[in-house]
Amino acid sequence: MGYSLNIKPSAGKELDALPWRAQIQSMKAIITLSISARPEGCKKLVGSDNVYRIRIGEYRIIYQIDDTAQAVYIESVGHRQGIYKNK
């Protein structure tokens, strides 16, 4: 049994604003999160309990894992230069 995916509306808009190649790569990575919430290469963000990030080239996907509910919450998607400013 995998994890359910929940994408914040703001993260969906950020995903739509990416270049099409980055959108496709990011969507593949997000779909992979439903199978494995902690894939190879993911990193836990310092100072947070269950917040992780995945690197997709120059872009990052910030997400939260709820193991008890078996859910992944996509918080933010964007370029590496600005993705951490509000975190």
Stockholm file with secondary structure:
# STOCKHOLM 1.0

chainA/1-87         MGYSLNIKPSAGKELDALPWRAQIQSMKAIITLSISARPEGCKKLVGSDNVYRIRIGEYRIIYQIDDTAQAVYIESVGHRQGIYKNK
#=GR chainA/1-87 SS CCCEEEECHHHHHHHHHSCHHHHHHHHHHHHHHHHCSSCTTCEECTTCSSEEEEEETTEEEEEEEETTTTEEEEEEEEETTTTTTTC
#=GC SS_cons        CCCEEEECHHHHHHHHHSCHHHHHHHHHHHHHHHHCSSCTTCEECTTCSSEEEEEETTEEEEEEEETTTTEEEEEEEEETTTTTTTC
//
